[in-house]
Amino acid sequence: MNENRKLKPSTVLIHLMLIVLVVVNLFPLYWMMTFSLKDNDEIMGGWLKEDDAKTLILDENGEKIPVERNIIGIPRTWRWVNYKKAMNTGDMPRYFLNSLVVSVSAIAITLIAAFMSTYAMTRLVWKGRKMMNKFFMLGLTIPIHAALVPVFRILSRLSLLNTYVALIVPYAAFSLSMGILISIGFMGDIPYDLDEAAFLDGCGVWGIFCRVIAPLMMPAIATVGIYTFLQCWNELLFATIFVSDGVYRTLPVGVNQLVGQHTTDWGPVGAALAIATVPTMIVYALLSKKIQAGFIAGAVKG
């Protein structure tokens, strides 16, 4: 028993590698949070401000000395006022709401379209379903920004620029292929016997989809939902080109506007980035197990 409890060198090495990976993944979050609580002098170095009595550093002659950079260290002074500045500069609450509206709408459209398409291609028998599946998978090979010009021209001719639709429809369209790919792997593991039993009980195609298949797709729903959310919440180029009206501007564009042409107060920029990151962290923390289950669905057969 004692021999079995001894740690093997390989086990120690694996644990050390895992610790390094944890540190590497958590460091950006730590850096962002500490960055958001500093001012330019502490981030970039330079001269301390005279009105900052707590951190004012003088030499023997009573003259100010340059401040050393403190990019990755704990803030010398915790400047929570940066968060207040981030919220008051521009119209951040409206940008936050706009991002939420666009993301939720795109997620809803993507989920409905992906699951219904997957159901038709995996549970129903019709000519051309395999070819249709290949057609959808072609969407994975097209970068979202490669379609910038044609999508802009289409939206312009339809008079949809500077609206929520200008962002919701492209986001949902470019998330559809990945949504179908994830859904196919998961729906393929659902036994066909359930469809036959529901059919014998009087359910039609819609009844089987809504009452049998959809409730069993919760892990896939979480996976597709968080993937689409990340695509929509963090996207900048489409949001900048398709929307110029501040009424419909999203959060990434609002954060980008905090960067000045000549000078930038980087503390509020970091605070705005932290505010924009919080919803993503909360969603992933609540749905992480279902997301992992959705990604590995269909990986093991038999």
C-alpha positions in Angstrom: 0.0 0.0 0.0 2.8 2.4 0.9 4.6 1.7 -2.3 1.4 2.4 -4.3 1.0 5.8 -2.6 4.4 7.0 -3.6 4.4 9.6 -6.3 5.9 8.5 -9.5 8.2 11.0 -11.4 5.8 10.9 -14.3 2.9 11.9 -12.1 4.8 14.8 -10.6 5.8 16.0 -14.0 2.1 15.8 -15.2 1.0 17.8 -12.2 3.7 20.4 -12.7 2.6 20.8 -16.4 -1.0 21.2 -15.3 -0.1 23.8 -12.8 1.8 25.7 -15.5 -1.2 25.5 -17.8 -3.5 26.8 -15.0 -1.2 29.8 -14.4 -0.9 30.5 -18.1 -4.7 30.5 -18.5 -5.5 32.5 -15.4 -2.7 35.1 -15.9 -4.6 37.2 -18.5 -7.6 37.5 -16.1 -5.3 38.6 -13.3 -3.5 41.1 -15.5 -6.7 42.6 -16.8 -8.2 43.0 -13.3 -5.0 44.6 -11.9 -4.6 46.7 -15.1 -8.1 48.1 -14.6 -7.2 49.5 -11.1 -4.1 51.5 -12.1 -3.4 54.8 -13.7 -1.1 55.7 -16.7 1.8 56.6 -14.5 1.8 53.2 -12.9 1.2 51.3 -16.1 3.6 53.2 -18.4 5.9 54.8 -15.9 6.5 58.5 -15.7 6.1 61.3 -13.1 3.8 60.9 -10.1 0.9 63.3 -9.8 1.3 66.0 -7.2 -2.3 65.5 -5.9 -1.6 61.8 -5.1 -0.3 62.2 -1.6 -0.4 58.5 -0.8 2.0 57.5 -3.5 4.0 60.7 -4.0 7.7 59.8 -4.0 10.3 62.6 -3.5 14.1 62.4 -3.5 16.4 63.9 -0.9 16.1 67.4 -2.4 12.3 67.2 -2.4 11.9 66.8 -6.1 9.7 64.2 -7.8 11.4 61.1 -9.1 10.1 58.9 -12.0 7.8 56.1 -11.2 8.8 52.6 -12.0 6.5 50.7 -14.3 4.1 48.3 -12.5 2.5 46.4 -15.4 1.9 43.0 -13.8 2.2 43.8 -10.1 -0.5 44.5 -7.6 -1.8 48.2 -7.9 -0.1 50.5 -5.5 -3.4 52.4 -5.2 -6.6 50.6 -6.0 -8.3 53.1 -8.3 -12.0 51.9 -8.4 -12.8 55.2 -9.9 -11.7 53.7 -13.2 -14.9 51.7 -13.3 -17.0 54.8 -12.7 -15.2 56.6 -15.5 -15.6 53.6 -17.8 -19.4 53.6 -17.2 -19.8 57.4 -17.5 -17.6 57.8 -20.6 -19.8 57.7 -23.7 -22.9 55.6 -23.1 -21.6 52.2 -21.8 -24.9 51.1 -20.3 -26.6 51.4 -23.6 -23.7 49.7 -25.4 -23.9 46.8 -22.9 -27.7 46.5 -23.5 -27.2 46.6 -27.3 -24.6 43.8 -27.1 -27.0 41.8 -24.9 -29.9 42.2 -27.4 -27.8 41.3 -30.4 -26.2 38.3 -28.7 -29.4 36.8 -27.3 -31.3 37.3 -30.6 -28.4 35.7 -32.6 -28.3 32.8 -30.2 -32.0 32.1 -30.4 -31.9 32.2 -34.3 -28.8 30.0 -34.4 -30.2 27.4 -32.0 -33.6 27.1 -33.8 -32.1 26.9 -37.3 -29.2 24.6 -36.3 -31.4 22.1 -34.4 -34.2 22.0 -37.0 -31.6 21.6 -39.8 -29.9 18.8 -37.9 -33.1 17.0 -37.2 -34.1 17.1 -40.9 -30.6 15.8 -42.0 -30.2 13.1 -39.3 -33.7 11.8 -38.4 -35.7 12.3 -41.7 -35.0 10.5 -45.0 -35.1 12.7 -48.1 -33.1 13.0 -51.2 -30.1 15.3 -51.0 -29.7 15.5 -47.2 -26.1 14.4 -47.3 -25.3 17.0 -49.9 -27.1 19.6 -47.8 -25.0 18.7 -44.8 -21.8 19.2 -46.9 -23.1 22.5 -48.0 -23.6 23.7 -44.5 -20.1 22.4 -43.5 -18.6 24.7 -46.2 -19.5 27.6 -43.9 -16.7 26.4 -41.5 -14.1 27.2 -44.2 -15.2 30.8 -44.8 -13.7 33.4 -42.4 -16.4 35.7 -41.1 -14.5 38.8 -42.2 -13.9 37.5 -45.7 -17.6 38.3 -46.4 -17.4 41.8 -45.2 -18.0 43.6 -48.5 -20.8 41.4 -50.0 -22.7 41.4 -46.7 -22.3 45.2 -46.4 -23.7 45.6 -49.9 -26.7 43.3 -49.2 -27.5 45.1 -46.0 -27.1 48.5 -47.7 -29.5 47.6 -50.5 -32.0 46.3 -48.0 -31.7 49.5 -45.9 -30.7 47.4 -42.8 -27.6 49.3 -41.9 -27.6 51.0 -38.4 -30.1 48.5 -37.1 -30.0 45.5 -34.8 -30.7 43.2 -37.8 -27.5 44.3 -39.4 -25.6 42.4 -36.7 -28.0 39.7 -35.7 -28.5 38.1 -39.1 -24.7 37.9 -40.0 -23.8 36.7 -36.6 -26.4 33.9 -36.7 -25.5 33.0 -40.2 -21.8 32.5 -39.5 -22.5 30.6 -36.3 -24.9 28.2 -38.0 -22.3 25.8 -39.5 -20.6 25.2 -36.1 -24.0 24.8 -34.5 -25.0 22.1 -37.0 -21.6 20.3 -36.6 -22.1 20.1 -32.8 -25.7 19.2 -33.0 -25.1 16.3 -35.5 -22.6 14.7 -33.2 -25.0 14.9 -30.2 -28.2 14.0 -32.0 -26.6 11.0 -33.6 -26.3 9.4 -30.1 -30.1 9.7 -29.5 -31.7 6.2 -30.1 -34.1 6.0 -33.0 -36.3 3.8 -30.8 -37.5 7.0 -29.1 -38.7 8.4 -32.4 -40.6 5.2 -33.2 -42.1 5.1 -29.7 -43.3 8.7 -29.9 -44.7 8.0 -33.4 -46.7 5.1 -32.1 -48.1 7.3 -29.4 -49.4 9.7 -32.0 -46.6 12.3 -32.3 -45.9 13.7 -35.7 -42.6 15.2 -37.0 -43.0 18.4 -34.9 -44.2 16.5 -31.9 -41.1 14.2 -31.9 -38.8 17.2 -32.4 -40.3 19.3 -29.6 -41.2 16.7 -27.1 -38.5 14.0 -27.5 -35.4 15.4 -29.3 -35.3 19.0 -28.0 -35.3 18.1 -24.2 -32.5 15.6 -24.8 -30.3 18.3 -26.5 -29.6 20.5 -23.5 -25.8 19.9 -23.5 -25.7 20.7 -27.2 -27.9 23.8 -26.6 -25.4 25.1 -23.9 -22.4 24.4 -26.2 -23.9 26.1 -29.3 -25.2 28.9 -27.1 -21.9 29.8 -25.5 -20.1 29.5 -28.9 -22.5 31.9 -30.5 -22.4 34.2 -27.5 -18.6 34.5 -27.7 -18.7 35.1 -31.5 -21.3 37.9 -31.0 -20.1 39.5 -27.8 -16.5 40.0 -28.8 -17.0 40.8 -32.5 -15.7 44.2 -33.5 -15.3 44.6 -37.3 -18.9 44.0 -38.3 -20.1 46.1 -35.4 -17.9 49.0 -36.5 -18.7 48.8 -40.3 -22.4 48.0 -40.2 -23.4 50.3 -37.3 -22.4 53.9 -37.1 -25.3 55.1 -35.1 -24.6 55.3 -31.3 -28.1 54.1 -30.6 -27.2 50.6 -31.9 -23.5 50.5 -31.1 -22.3 47.4 -29.2 -19.9 47.1 -26.3 -16.6 46.3 -28.2 -17.1 49.4 -30.3 -17.7 51.4 -27.1 -14.6 50.1 -25.5 -12.6 50.9 -28.6 -13.8 54.5 -28.5 -12.1 54.9 -25.1 -8.8 54.9 -26.8 -7.9 58.5 -27.7 -6.1 59.7 -30.9 -3.3 61.3 -29.0 -3.6 60.4 -25.3 -5.4 57.5 -23.6 -6.4 57.0 -20.0 -5.7 53.2 -19.9 -7.2 52.5 -16.5 -10.8 53.1 -17.6 -10.0 51.1 -20.8 -9.0 48.1 -18.6 -12.1 48.6 -16.5 -14.3 48.5 -19.5 -12.6 45.3 -20.7 -13.2 43.8 -17.3 -16.9 44.8 -17.4 -17.2 43.3 -20.9 -15.6 40.0 -19.8 -17.7 39.4 -16.7 -20.8 38.1 -18.6 -18.7 35.6 -20.5 -17.1 34.3 -17.4 -20.5 34.0 -15.6 -22.1 32.1 -18.6 -19.2 29.7 -18.9 -19.1 29.1 -15.2 -22.8 28.1 -15.1 -22.7 26.0 -18.3 -19.2 24.6 -18.4 -20.2 21.0 -17.7 -22.9 21.0 -20.4 -20.5 22.6 -22.8 -17.9 19.9 -22.3 -20.6 17.2 -22.7 -21.8 18.8 -25.9 -18.3 18.9 -27.4 -17.5 15.2 -26.6 -20.9 14.0 -27.8 -20.6 11.5 -30.6 -16.8 11.1 -30.0 -17.3 7.5 -28.6 -19.6 5.0 -30.3 -20.7 1.6 -29.2 
